[in-house]
């Protein structure tokens, strides 16, 4: 026996937002402007990724990744963990083995700087395995039955 429509709505009301009322527009939060009491305003530096500007980084990235994603005949290769690690290794070698150094200043601030080395000193890119044993398994969507 089906439940009355009102009871089904009450059960799901906690899950579904009330779409009948318009939501108020968010109020803009004013961003504080930095104040520089001494000297001129600092110049904005261009964005750099591993020491390269964005266009050069994209060019290097595509030169490494695109050949790995397709076969010689142009068909896409199946992507998996092993291929991801091969691409990571090649990118790491192409960018002279970047690594980050953290140093703490006298005032308690942490400064992060990037350093580079030769691939012969460190032959492999760092591999970080994340422990997901305590994570819940993803829910599988319910399958719909075929209509008859």
C-alpha positions in Angstrom: 0.0 0.0 0.0 1.4 3.4 -0.9 1.7 6.2 1.6 -0.3 9.3 1.1 1.6 12.0 -0.8 1.7 14.4 2.2 3.4 11.8 4.4 6.0 11.0 1.7 6.7 14.8 1.4 7.1 15.2 5.1 9.7 12.3 5.2 11.7 13.8 2.4 11.4 17.4 3.4 14.4 17.2 5.7 16.5 16.1 2.7 15.1 18.4 0.0 15.5 22.1 0.2 12.4 24.2 0.1 12.3 25.3 -3.6 9.1 27.4 -3.2 10.8 30.3 -1.5 13.5 32.3 -3.3 16.8 32.3 -1.5 18.2 35.7 -0.6 21.1 37.0 -2.6 24.4 36.7 -0.8 25.8 39.9 0.5 29.2 40.7 -1.0 32.0 40.7 1.6 34.3 43.6 1.1 37.9 42.6 0.6 40.3 44.5 2.7 42.9 46.4 0.7 46.4 46.1 1.8 47.9 49.2 3.3 51.5 50.0 2.6 52.7 52.8 4.8 56.3 52.8 3.6 57.5 52.8 0.0 55.7 52.2 -3.3 53.1 49.5 -3.9 54.6 46.1 -4.8 54.5 45.1 -8.4 52.3 42.0 -9.3 54.5 39.2 -10.4 53.4 36.9 -13.2 52.3 33.4 -12.3 55.0 30.8 -12.4 54.7 27.0 -12.2 58.0 25.3 -11.4 59.8 28.3 -12.6 58.0 28.5 -16.0 55.3 30.9 -17.1 51.9 29.4 -17.7 52.2 29.1 -21.5 55.6 27.3 -21.3 54.3 25.0 -18.6 51.3 24.0 -20.8 53.6 23.3 -23.7 55.9 21.1 -21.7 52.9 19.4 -20.0 51.3 18.5 -23.4 54.6 17.3 -24.9 54.9 14.8 -22.0 51.3 13.8 -21.4 49.6 13.7 -24.9 51.8 11.0 -26.4 51.1 8.8 -23.3 47.3 9.1 -23.7 47.1 7.7 -27.2 48.6 4.8 -29.1 50.6 5.2 -32.3 47.4 4.6 -34.3 45.6 7.4 -32.5 43.4 5.3 -30.3 43.0 6.3 -26.6 45.0 4.2 -24.1 43.2 3.0 -21.0 44.2 5.2 -18.1 45.2 3.6 -14.8 47.3 4.0 -11.7 50.5 2.7 -13.4 50.1 5.1 -16.4 49.6 8.0 -14.0 52.8 7.1 -12.2 54.7 6.9 -15.5 53.4 10.3 -16.5 54.3 11.7 -13.0 57.8 10.3 -13.3 58.3 11.9 -16.8 57.0 15.2 -15.6 59.2 15.1 -12.6 62.3 14.5 -14.7 61.3 17.2 -17.2 61.0 19.8 -14.5 64.4 18.9 -13.0 63.1 17.0 -10.0 61.3 19.8 -8.1 60.9 19.5 -4.3 59.7 21.9 -1.6 61.7 23.0 1.4 60.0 24.4 4.5 61.9 26.8 6.7 60.5 28.5 9.8 61.5 32.0 10.4 62.3 33.7 13.7 58.8 35.2 13.7 57.1 31.8 13.5 56.2 32.1 9.8 56.8 29.1 7.6 58.5 29.8 4.3 58.2 27.4 1.4 60.7 27.4 -1.4 61.2 25.2 -4.4 64.5 23.5 -5.1 65.7 21.5 -8.2 68.2 18.7 -8.6 69.5 16.3 -11.2 67.5 13.1 -11.9 70.7 11.1 -11.3 70.8 12.2 -7.6 67.2 11.2 -7.0 66.2 8.6 -9.6 62.4 8.4 -8.9 59.6 10.9 -8.2 58.1 10.6 -4.7 55.2 8.2 -4.6 52.6 8.9 -1.9 50.1 6.2 -1.1 47.1 7.4 0.7 45.5 5.1 3.3 41.8 4.8 2.5 41.1 1.7 4.6 39.0 3.7 7.0 37.0 5.4 4.3 33.4 4.2 3.5 32.9 2.5 0.2 31.0 4.5 -2.4 27.3 3.8 -2.7 26.2 2.1 -5.9 23.2 3.7 -7.5 20.1 1.6 -7.5 19.4 0.0 -10.9 16.1 0.7 -12.6 14.1 -2.2 -13.8 13.3 -2.4 -17.4 9.8 -1.5 -18.4 7.6 -4.2 -19.7 
